Amino acid sequence: MTDATTEMTGAGGPDPSAPAVELTGITKRFGGIVACDQVDLTLHRGRVHGILGENGAGKSTLMKVLIGLVLPDAGSIRIDGQPRTIHDPLAAAALGIAMVHQHFSLVDQLSVWENVALGEEGRLKSAGVRDRVAAISRQYGLEIDPDARVGDLTAGLRQRVEIIKCLRRDPHILVFDEPTSVLTPEESEQLFSTLREVVAAEGRAVVLVSHKLDEVLHATDEITIMRQGRVVDRRPTGEADARSLARAMVGREVSLRSERAAFGIADIEEAADSGTLAEFQEAERESDIGAEHSQSAETTPSNGPVLRIEGVTVKGRGGARLLDDISLDLRAGEIVGVAGVEGNGQRTLGDLLSSLVPLNAGRVVVNDAEVPTGSPGAMAKAGVAVIPEDRHDSGVVLDMTVAENLLMVDPYRVARHGVMDKGRATEIAEQMISEFDIGCSGPDAPLWSLSGGNQQRVVLARELAAEPDVLVAAQPTRGLDVGAIEYMTDRLRQTAVDGVAVLLISSELEEILELADRIVVMSRGRIVGELSHDDANLETLGLLMGGSEA
């Protein structure tokens, strides 16, 4: 292969009739793990190409090869018919390749327009950058304040900044890696509707890496499916359907619940019309876990609350009320879902129960004992475990090993006389890896080497190992594939069956509707409604989330 920067000025030039991208025989190993194994991929201008696969299937590694973040061990790259070596992201940018990453690469202390302009050469005029940000946001339906401080934005708004930052560079080969994991269904629909128009009109080649079957089926022209580092199927999108895609991704049939979770909100009503939803509900009623959970839920109302949140108010910068006089009870064995448009207090609620923020008013009571908020470790000591909203931000340490991440909350469990017992730590970690089926090379594997789904299993295993009375699961299936969603939702349900009170904070309404016994809706930091499982539906929840009366 030839260096990208020298090849660009060489003789011959690009071939307009050639594919925009040809990846041939791409192989990449990380130690004993083969992330990509002889992978071929062809991208054409004017088309959106979807790449599906479970977490750890090799999708992101393949895209990192294209963007210059990973050098392949074997294989070749052609851009517009010309052989290239893409040795770093600058070389990729010089070839017109850009990527919207799943995990944010923003600077919290800077404004939106400053983050968008980062890395650009020459003298910048803030007014010009602001105008360009505003124009892109309007064009793609990603409205945002160019002067807003990124650290104050919700996850959904931060994702908008990442997308705008990428689009500002006007790439002709564009990679989206899980771009809508924190966008609302309406935002996602607007983004891809506009994107398809631009792709067709301007002849761009677009890759969409996603775990959402509905998204891929509606937004792409062709689909490549990867499993265990290899391509297992290719097909035009018009010849694909959800069940066959899910089966190809996982290598087996998957449950209706996880298929619908991967499918997205848009098709729930279609599923209901076709009978799929009814089939699922009937199957759920007949399942052992569903029956056990129903019996558990029937017996818990007579028990006292395990967790009581009473009149809680939390203020942010400038006195803004992030939580405004909210009260909520949880009983052993029940799942309470928290629904709402992101940025309406859900993250603050999770932070409160993680001992990260103090109260301005009210109190939190666990097992009839008041717990000091904002005191590090207080909630954990009281029996509250938390799966955080962003595992990379506050759930794991990527440079530490799997064993260290599994044991970091309670290192004394494997310590003797204040010194960690390596043998004991390895033994316990191996037991947890086996119990939670964590895909890794062993306890000493660095956590960054695990797929997102397996990293989430590490978090779940560690939190449940503490035998909590309350489990707070914030966005537990965000960014996970259909198989990982199936595993996580089944584990949450079983956790409730085992007598733990589960608080499920999720932007995935279908997930809440399937798992929760009760549902509360948050808007502007307040609880604006509460519904039983039997009374809840998408229309009622949507009205409450929008601030209207149901």
N, C-alpha and C positions, 0 to 999 in steps of 0.2 A: 504493500500500500504506500501511497505517496503523501507527504505532508500537506495538510489542507492549505496552509498559508502560501506555500510555494506553488502548489498546483493551480491555484486560482488565477495566477498570472501567466501560466504556461500556455503553450499552443493548443489549439483544438477547440477549447471552450465547451460549454455545456451542450448536450444534445437535446433539443426541445421535444423530440419524439420519445426519449427515454423516460422510464419511471423517475419520479422525484427522488426516491430512495430505494436502494436494493441492498439488503443485508443478507449475506450468504455464508452459511456454515458457522455462524457466530457461536463460539464456545467460551465460557468463563467459569473458572473454578475458584473457590475460596477454600483452601485447604483440601479436605476430603469431600466437600460439597460441590456438586456440579450445578451451578445456578442456571446456566444456559448450555444446552447440549445440541450442537449442530442446528441452530435455529436459522431459518430463512424467513425473510419478511420483505414484501414489496409494497411501496406506497405510491399512489398515483395522484397527480394534481387534480384538483376539483372534486376530490372524494374524501370522505371521513372513514377511517379504518379503525374498527374497534378491536381491542385486545382484551380477552377475558381469561381469567384463571384464578385459582385459589390464591390466598396469601402464600407467598413462597414459591409460586409456580415459575418465577423467572421474568415476569413482565417488567418490573421496575429495573432489574439489572439490564435487560435488553435495551430499554430506553436510555439508561445511563451510558451505555456504550455509544448510542447515537448522539448523545449530548456531550460526550467527552469526559464524563465523570468517572468512567471505568474503561480501562483498556482491555480488549478481548485477548484471550490466549490464542485464539485461532479464528479464521474467518476474514471476510473482506467487506468493505463498504463502498458503494458507489452513490454519488449524488449527481443527479441529472446526467447519468451515464459516465461520469468521470470517477476513477478510483481515488479514494481519499483516506487519509489517516487523521482521525479526529482525536487529538491528544489532550485537549482540555476544552472547557466551555467557551473560551474566547475563539478557538478555532471553529467551533460549532456555530457561534454567532456570526463569524465571518462568512460562513456558508449559508446564512439565513435560517438557521435552526434555533428554535427557542422552546423552553419547557416550563409549564406551570406545575410546580411540585406539589405533592400531597401535603407535605409538612412545611410550615411557613419559614421563610428566610428573610424576615422583616426586622427592622430596628424599632423597638417600641418607643424610644424617646423621640423619634423623628415623626414629621407629619406624613400624610399620605403622599403628597407630591414630592417630598424629599426622598421617600423610599422608592418611588417610581423612577426618580432621576439618578439614584445611586449607581455608580459604575460607568456612567456616561462621561465621555471625554469632552474637553473644551469648556468654555464659559457658558454657564446656564443662566437663563432669565426666568425667574420664578413665575412671572405672569404667563410666559409662553408654556411652561410645563403645566401650570394649573389649567390653562385653557385646553391643552391637549388631553389631560386627565378627564376633564369635564366632557369633552367631545367623545372620547372612547366610552366613558361610562354611560352616556346617553345612547350611543349607537348600539351597545350590547346589552342595554337594560341593567346596568350595574351601577346605579346611582350612588354617589358617595361624595362627601365633603373633602375637597383636596387639602384643606387646612386642618382636618381633624388629626389629633395625635393617635398614632397607630396603637399605642398601649391602651387606649381607652375604648378601642373598637371590639365588637363581638367577634366570635370566630367566623361567622358568615361574612361580615364586612372585611375582615382581614383577607379572606379568600378572594374577595373582589379586588383588593389591592394587588394580590399576587397575579391575578389574571390581567388586570390593567397594565401592570408593570411589564408583563410579557408582550401584550399586544402593542404597547407603545413602540417597541423595536421593529414592528411591522415585518415579522418573519414570514417566509413563504413555506417553511416546514414547521409545523406547530404540534407539540406534544402536550396533551393534557393528562396528567397522572391523578386520577380520582379528583377531578376539579370541583365536583358538586357535593362532596361529602358533608360540607357544612352550609350548603345553600338550601333554601326552601324549594319545594317542588315548582313553585311559580317562577322563581329566579332561574332554576335549572332549565325549565321549558323555554324561557325567554332567551337565555344564553345560547342554547343549541339551535333554536329557530333562527336567530340572527346569524350564528356561526355558519349554518348550512348555506344561507344566502350569500355570505361573503366568500365562502369556499368555492361555490359554483361561479360567482361573478369574477373573482380575482385569481382563480386557478391555484389556490393554496392546497397543500397536502396536510391533512390533519390526522393525528393518532389520538384516539380516546382510550386510555387505560382505565377500566372501571370494573367494579364488582356488581354493579346494578344492571340486572338483565333488561329491565324496562328502558333504561337510559340507552343502552347499546342498541336495542331493537328499534328505538325511535330516532336515534341520532346518527347512525352509521350507514354506510353503503355496503361494507363487507366486514367480516369478522374472522379473526384468528384466535383459536383457543389453545392455551398452554397448560400443561400439567407436568409437574416434576421436572421443569427445565426444558421440556420438549414441546414442539407443536404437535397437537393431537388431532386438530381438525381445522379446516378452512371452509368458509361458505359465504355466498352472497347473503346479505341481511334478509332479503326478501324470501329466502328459503329456510329461515331459522325460526324457531319458536322457543319459548321460555324453558319448557321441560327438557327439550333436547340439549339446549345450551347448558343448563344446570347439570344434566347427566354427564355431558362431555367434560365440564370443569372438574367435577368431583370424582368421576369414574363410577358412580352409582346413583340410584334414585335418591332424591332428597325429600324431606317432609314438605307438605303444602305450606306450613307456616313459614319455614325459612325461605321457600321459593317466593312467597308473597312478600316477605320482608326484603328480599333482594330485588323484587320487582318494583317496589316503590308505591307511593300512595295513589298515583294516577290510575292504576289498574285495579284497585280494590273493588270499586263499584262494578267494573266489567266482570271481575271474578264472581261477584255476588250474582250478577245477572245470568252468568253462564252456569251457575250451580257450584262453582269451585269453592266458594266461601262456605256454602252450606255443607259440602262434603267435608271440608276441613273441620267445621264446628262439630259435625257428627263424629268424626274420627277422634277429635279431642275429648269429647264426652266419654268415648269408649276406652280411651287410653288409661293405663294404670296410674301414670303420674297425674293425669288430669283428674282422675277419680280421687286419688289421695289428696290432691290439692283442694278439691272441692270440699271434701270432708273436713280438712283442716280449716278452711275458711268458714265453714258453718259453725265450728266450735269456738273460734277465737273471739267473737264479739263479747262473750261473757268475761273474757280475761281483761285485766287492766292494760292500758297502753304501755308498751316497752319504751317508746320514744314520745315525748310531748314537746312540741314547739309552741310556746305561749306568748302571744303578743310581741313577736320579735320585730324589731326595726334595726336596720343596718344602713348607715349613711356613708356615701362616697365623697368624692371631691366636691367642694362647694356646697356640701350639705344635701346633695341629691339623695333621695331615699332609694337605695338598691333593693331593700326589703322593707315593706311598709305594713307593719302591724299584722304579721301573718301568724296564724295558729294552725297546727296540724298534729294529729295523733297517728301513731302506727302501732299495730298489735302484732304479737307473735304469729308467724305463719301466714301473714297476708302480704300481698304486693300492692303498694300504692303508687300509681303512676302520676308523674308531674308533667303536664303538657303545656305548651305555649310556644309562641314565636321566640326564637333565640334572642337573648338580650333583655329579657323581661324579669330577670332576677333568679333564673334557674342556676346559673353558675355561682352566684353569691350564696345561694342556699347550699350548694355542694361545698363551697369553701367554708361556710359556717360549720358544717358538720365534719370538716377536716381540721378544725382548730386553726384556721388561717385568718379569720376575721373576728374582731370583737363586736359585741352588741352595743347599740345605743339605747335600747329598751327591750324589755321582755326577758325570757329565760328559756333554756333548753334543759329538759329533765330526761334522764335515762335510768330506767328501773327505779323510779321514785327518788333519785338523787340528782340534784342540780349540778350541771357540769359547767365549769368556767370556760367561756368561749375565748378564742384568741390565745389560749395557753397551749403551747406545743405539746402534743401527745395526750392532752386531756380527754379528747373524744375517744381515742383509741383505747386508753386505759379504762374508759367507762363501758367499752364493749361496742363501739361504732367502727365498722370497717368501711373503707371507701375505695371504689374503683373510680379514679378521677376522670374528668372530661377529656383531658389531653394527657395520655400516658407518657409522652416524651417530655412534657413540661413538668409534671409532678408525680408520675407513676413509676418510672424506672430510671436507672442510670445506664445509658447505652454502653459505656466503656467498662462497666463492671461485668462480672461473669453471671451466668444464670443462677448459680448457687448463691452468690452474694446478693443478687436482687431478690431471691426467694426468702432470704434470711435477714435482710437489712432491718426490718421492723423490730425483730426480737433476736438480736445477736447473742444474747445471754443464753439462749436455748442451746447453743452449741459451744459454749465457753466453759473452761475449767480454770478456776483461780484467775479470772480476768483475761485469759488467753484463749483465742479461738482454737477449737479442736478440729483440725482440717479433716480428719477421718470421719468424725461425727457429722460435720457439715456436709461432706460429700454423700454420706449415707442418707441423711434426711432429704437432701436435694434430689437424690435419685428416686426416693419414694414419691416425692411430690411430682417429679417429672413423669413418673409412671402413672400415678393416679389421675393426673390432668392431661395425660397424653400430649405433653409438650414436645414438639418436634425440634430437636437440637442434637448436636453431636455429643453432648454430655454436660455435666454440671459446670465444667470449666470453660464452656463455650462463651465468648463475649456476647452480650445481649444483642448488639447491633447485627449479629449474624443471623438472628431469628427473623422470620416473617412477622408482619404486624399482628396476625391472628395468634401466633405463638407468644409474642410479647404480651398480648392481652391475657393469655392463659397464665403467664407468669404472675401478672398482677392479681388475677382472680385466685390463683392457688395461694399466694402469700396472704391475701386478705382473709380467705376462709380458714387458713391454718390457725388463725388467732381465735377461732371458734366464737365469732361475734354474736351479739344479740340483735344487732341492726347492721344491715348491709346497704350502703348507698351506692347505687350503680348509675353513674352519670355517663350518658351516651355510650353504653357498653358495647354496641355493635357498630359504632361509626368506623367506616373504612374497612369493614370485614367482608369477606366473600360469603357466598351462600352456605358453604359447609361450616365455616366458623360461626356464622349467625345461628345456625341450627344448634351447634354445640353450646354457645353462650346462653341462648334463651332456655334451652333444656336445663342447664346448670342453675340458672336463676330460679326457674320453677322448682327444681329439686331443693334448692336452698330454702325456699319458703316452706316446702313440705317438711323439711327437717326442723321447722320451728323458728326460723330466723325472720324478723320483720325486714322486708325489702322495700326501699324507696327507689323507684325507677324514674330517673330524670332522662327524658329522651325527646328528641325532635322528630322521631319516627312514630307517627300516630298509629300506624298499623301494629307496631311493636307493643305500644301501650294498650291498645284495644285487645290484643290477644293475651297479654300477660297479667294485666292489672285487675285486682278485685274492686278497687275504687280508683277514681281518677280525679285529681284536682287540676284546675287550669290557672296558670299565672299570667298576669298582664300588668305591666308597669310596676312590678315589685309586689303586687298584691295577689291573693287568691280570690279569683272572681267567680269561681263556681266549683262545685263538687258533684260528681255523678257516680252511681254504682256501675258495675260492669254491664249489667243488663240494660241500663238506661242510656249508655253512651253510644254515640255513633259519630261519623265524620262530620255531618252537618251541624250537630249540636256543639261538638268540640270546636269546629271552625268558627261558629258564631261567638263563642266565649273567647276564643283566642283573639278575635278581631275587636273585642271590647263591647260586643252586643249582648243582649240578654238572649238566652236560649229559649 
